[in-house]
Amino acid sequence: MAADIQRWSKRQKMEVVLRLLRGESLDDVSRDVKVEISRLEEWRANGLHGLQEALKERGGDPMQAQLNEVNRRLGELIMENELLRIKASRAPGFPLGRSRK
């Protein structure tokens, strides 16, 4: 029976589970794809669990949005500082360099 073992990709399993969710009978699908009913039931249960988990996620974390905004502003300030440093280095008689305290 080892020759009957087949590896199923996620996509193939998903297509089989979708057939079951559309209402095809377990018996018909089992005969068609040559997979035991118990395995099909397991795939269907795992698929439904994954769907439930995916739908639980919130649409956007407010703390992450605030962190993203802070990082964006920090990037702007770093760039502005660098541009001012370049401009200052070109100004005549302006000492450039950092203090050495």
C-alpha positions as a Markdown table, in Angstrom:
| # | Residue | x | y | z |
|---|---|---|---|---|
| 1 | Met | 0.0 | 0.0 | 0.0 |
| 2 | Ala | 3.0 | 2.3 | 0.2 |
| 3 | Ala | 2.6 | 3.0 | -3.5 |
| 4 | Asp | -0.8 | 4.6 | -2.8 |
| 5 | Ile | 0.7 | 7.3 | -0.6 |
| 6 | Gln | 0.4 | 10.7 | -2.2 |
| 7 | Arg | 1.6 | 14.1 | -0.8 |
| 8 | Trp | -1.1 | 16.7 | -1.1 |
| 9 | Ser | -0.2 | 20.4 | -1.5 |
| 10 | Lys | -1.9 | 23.1 | 0.5 |
| 11 | Arg | -3.6 | 24.2 | -2.7 |
| 12 | Gln | -4.9 | 20.7 | -3.5 |
| 13 | Lys | -6.2 | 20.3 | 0.0 |
| 14 | Met | -7.9 | 23.7 | -0.2 |
| 15 | Glu | -9.6 | 22.8 | -3.4 |
| 16 | Val | -10.9 | 19.5 | -1.9 |
| 17 | Val | -12.1 | 21.4 | 1.2 |
| 18 | Leu | -13.9 | 24.0 | -0.9 |
| 19 | Arg | -15.8 | 21.2 | -2.7 |
| 20 | Leu | -17.0 | 19.9 | 0.7 |
| 21 | Leu | -18.0 | 23.4 | 1.9 |
| 22 | Arg | -19.9 | 23.9 | -1.3 |
| 23 | Gly | -22.0 | 20.9 | -0.4 |
| 24 | Glu | -20.5 | 17.9 | -2.2 |
| 25 | Ser | -20.9 | 14.7 | -0.2 |
| 26 | Leu | -18.0 | 13.3 | 1.7 |
| 27 | Asp | -18.6 | 9.9 | 0.0 |
| 28 | Asp | -18.5 | 11.4 | -3.5 |
| 29 | Val | -15.4 | 13.5 | -2.9 |
| 30 | Ser | -13.6 | 10.6 | -1.1 |
| 31 | Arg | -14.2 | 8.3 | -4.1 |
| 32 | Asp | -13.2 | 11.0 | -6.6 |
| 33 | Val | -9.9 | 12.0 | -4.9 |
| 34 | Lys | -9.2 | 8.6 | -3.4 |
| 35 | Val | -8.8 | 9.9 | 0.2 |
| 36 | Glu | -10.3 | 8.4 | 3.3 |
| 37 | Ile | -13.4 | 10.2 | 4.7 |
| 38 | Ser | -11.7 | 10.6 | 8.1 |
| 39 | Arg | -8.8 | 12.5 | 6.4 |
| 40 | Leu | -11.3 | 14.7 | 4.5 |
| 41 | Glu | -13.1 | 15.5 | 7.7 |
| 42 | Glu | -9.8 | 16.5 | 9.3 |
| 43 | Trp | -8.9 | 18.7 | 6.3 |
| 44 | Arg | -12.3 | 20.4 | 6.5 |
| 45 | Ala | -12.0 | 20.9 | 10.3 |
| 46 | Asn | -8.5 | 22.4 | 9.9 |
| 47 | Gly | -9.7 | 24.6 | 7.0 |
| 48 | Leu | -12.6 | 26.0 | 9.1 |
| 49 | His | -10.3 | 26.6 | 12.1 |
| 50 | Gly | -7.9 | 28.5 | 9.9 |
| 51 | Leu | -10.7 | 30.6 | 8.5 |
| 52 | Gln | -12.0 | 31.4 | 12.0 |
| 53 | Glu | -8.5 | 32.4 | 13.1 |
| 54 | Ala | -8.0 | 34.6 | 10.0 |
| 55 | Leu | -11.3 | 36.4 | 10.7 |
| 56 | Lys | -10.4 | 37.0 | 14.3 |
| 57 | Glu | -7.6 | 39.4 | 13.4 |
| 58 | Arg | -8.3 | 43.1 | 14.0 |
| 59 | Gly | -8.0 | 45.6 | 11.2 |
| 60 | Gly | -5.0 | 47.5 | 12.2 |
| 61 | Asp | -3.3 | 47.8 | 15.6 |
| 62 | Pro | -3.5 | 51.4 | 16.9 |
| 63 | Met | -0.2 | 51.1 | 18.7 |
| 64 | Gln | 1.5 | 49.9 | 15.5 |
| 65 | Ala | 0.0 | 52.8 | 13.6 |
| 66 | Gln | 1.3 | 55.2 | 16.2 |
| 67 | Leu | 4.8 | 53.6 | 16.1 |
| 68 | Asn | 4.8 | 53.8 | 12.3 |
| 69 | Glu | 3.9 | 57.5 | 12.5 |
| 70 | Val | 6.7 | 58.1 | 15.0 |
| 71 | Asn | 9.2 | 56.2 | 12.8 |
| 72 | Arg | 8.1 | 58.2 | 9.7 |
| 73 | Arg | 8.5 | 61.5 | 11.6 |
| 74 | Leu | 11.9 | 60.4 | 12.9 |
| 75 | Gly | 13.1 | 59.7 | 9.4 |
| 76 | Glu | 12.0 | 63.2 | 8.3 |
| 77 | Leu | 13.9 | 64.8 | 11.1 |
| 78 | Ile | 17.0 | 62.8 | 10.4 |
| 79 | Met | 16.9 | 63.8 | 6.8 |
| 80 | Glu | 16.2 | 67.5 | 7.7 |
| 81 | Asn | 19.1 | 67.4 | 10.1 |
| 82 | Glu | 21.4 | 65.9 | 7.5 |
| 83 | Leu | 20.4 | 68.5 | 4.9 |
| 84 | Leu | 21.0 | 71.3 | 7.4 |
| 85 | Arg | 24.4 | 69.9 | 8.2 |
| 86 | Ile | 25.3 | 69.9 | 4.5 |
| 87 | Lys | 24.0 | 73.4 | 4.1 |
| 88 | Ala | 26.0 | 74.6 | 7.1 |
| 89 | Ser | 29.2 | 73.0 | 5.8 |
| 90 | Arg | 29.0 | 75.1 | 2.7 |
| 91 | Ala | 28.5 | 78.3 | 4.6 |
| 92 | Pro | 31.7 | 80.4 | 4.8 |
| 93 | Gly | 33.1 | 80.8 | 8.3 |
| 94 | Phe | 30.7 | 78.3 | 9.9 |
| 95 | Pro | 32.6 | 75.9 | 12.1 |
| 96 | Leu | 31.6 | 72.3 | 11.3 |
| 97 | Gly | 32.1 | 69.5 | 13.6 |
| 98 | Arg | 30.7 | 68.1 | 16.8 |
| 99 | Ser | 31.8 | 69.2 | 20.2 |
| 100 | Arg | 34.2 | 66.9 | 21.9 |
| 101 | Lys | 33.0 | 66.9 | 25.4 |
